[in-house]
Amino acid sequence: MLNGGQLNGVRILSRKTVELMTQNHLGDIPMGFGLPGFGFGLGFLIFPDPVLAGITVSEGSYSWGGAASTVFWVDPVEEIIGIFMTQVMPEARDYGQQFRILTYRALDD
């Protein structure tokens, strides 16, 4: 996904498919218990306004989580992905969010 639908120079998904998957299709409909700054694409939680959402990512990033506290995110602006896989149920702390924050703090230009 980070490579726009290509893997090792081979097109897997069309450019337009990736574009549609990673844009907010909810418009003004609230996502995530009415929390502001979130949206939903075709298979991903979208961050059209990360500041409003209170999430440490770049605008246009997208993510998803799963059972046992697993999470991944893709940040096309910084050209990074994060994958955090654990087996913690129920989730007592948001380790995925902490991992994301530490990742962004480690970026060094």
C-alpha positions as CSV (number, residue, x, y, z in Angstrom):
1,M,0.0,0.0,0.0
2,L,2.8,2.4,0.8
3,N,4.2,1.9,-2.7
4,G,0.9,2.9,-4.3
5,G,-0.1,-0.7,-5.1
6,Q,3.2,-2.0,-6.4
7,L,5.5,-4.6,-4.9
8,N,9.1,-4.9,-6.3
9,G,8.1,-3.0,-9.4
10,V,5.0,-5.2,-10.1
11,R,1.6,-3.6,-10.0
12,I,-0.7,-5.5,-7.6
13,L,-3.4,-2.8,-7.2
14,S,-4.2,0.0,-9.6
15,R,-3.3,3.6,-8.6
16,K,-7.0,4.5,-8.5
17,T,-7.9,1.5,-6.3
18,V,-5.2,2.6,-3.7
19,E,-6.5,6.2,-3.9
20,L,-10.1,5.1,-3.3
21,M,-9.1,2.7,-0.5
22,T,-7.2,5.4,1.4
23,Q,-9.6,8.4,1.2
24,N,-12.4,9.2,3.6
25,H,-15.7,8.0,2.3
26,L,-17.8,9.1,5.3
27,G,-17.6,12.9,4.7
28,D,-19.2,14.5,7.7
29,I,-20.6,11.3,9.2
30,P,-18.8,10.8,12.6
31,M,-16.6,7.7,12.9
32,G,-15.5,5.9,16.0
33,F,-18.1,6.7,18.6
34,G,-18.5,10.2,17.2
35,L,-14.8,11.1,17.7
36,P,-13.7,14.0,15.5
37,G,-10.8,13.8,13.1
38,F,-11.3,10.2,12.0
39,G,-12.8,8.8,8.8
40,F,-13.1,5.5,7.0
41,G,-11.8,4.4,3.6
42,L,-12.3,1.1,1.9
43,G,-10.8,-1.1,4.6
44,F,-8.9,1.4,6.7
45,L,-9.4,3.9,9.5
46,I,-8.4,7.2,7.9
47,F,-6.9,10.2,9.6
48,P,-8.0,13.3,7.6
49,D,-7.3,15.5,10.6
50,P,-4.8,13.9,13.0
51,V,-4.6,17.0,15.2
52,L,-8.3,16.9,15.8
53,A,-8.2,13.2,16.3
54,G,-5.3,13.5,18.8
55,I,-3.3,10.9,16.8
56,T,0.5,11.1,16.1
57,V,0.5,10.6,12.4
58,S,0.7,12.7,9.2
59,E,-2.5,13.8,7.5
60,G,-3.6,11.2,5.0
61,S,-2.3,8.3,7.1
62,Y,-4.4,5.2,7.5
63,S,-4.6,2.3,10.0
64,W,-6.4,-0.7,11.4
65,G,-6.3,-2.7,14.5
66,G,-7.3,-6.2,15.5
67,A,-7.8,-8.6,18.4
68,A,-5.2,-9.0,21.1
69,S,-4.0,-5.4,20.6
70,T,-2.5,-5.7,17.2
71,V,-2.3,-2.6,15.0
72,F,-0.7,-1.3,11.8
73,W,-0.5,2.1,10.2
74,V,0.8,3.6,6.9
75,D,2.1,7.1,6.6
76,P,2.6,8.1,3.0
77,V,4.0,11.6,3.9
78,E,6.8,10.1,6.0
79,E,7.0,7.0,3.8
80,I,6.8,4.7,6.8
81,I,4.7,1.8,8.1
82,G,4.3,0.5,11.6
83,I,3.2,-3.0,12.6
84,F,2.7,-3.8,16.2
85,M,1.6,-7.3,17.0
86,T,0.9,-8.5,20.5
87,Q,-1.2,-11.1,22.3
88,V,-2.7,-9.0,25.1
89,M,-6.4,-9.4,25.9
90,P,-8.1,-7.4,27.1
91,E,-6.0,-4.4,26.2
92,A,-5.0,-2.6,29.4
93,R,-2.9,0.1,27.8
94,D,-2.7,1.4,24.3
95,Y,0.8,0.0,23.5
96,G,0.2,0.5,19.8
97,Q,-0.3,4.2,20.3
98,Q,2.9,4.4,22.4
99,F,4.8,2.5,19.7
100,R,3.6,5.0,17.1
101,I,4.6,8.0,19.2
102,L,8.1,6.5,19.8
103,T,8.4,5.8,16.1
104,Y,7.7,9.4,15.1
105,R,10.1,10.7,17.8
106,A,12.8,8.5,16.3
107,L,12.5,10.1,12.9
108,D,15.7,12.0,12.1
109,D,16.0,14.2,9.0
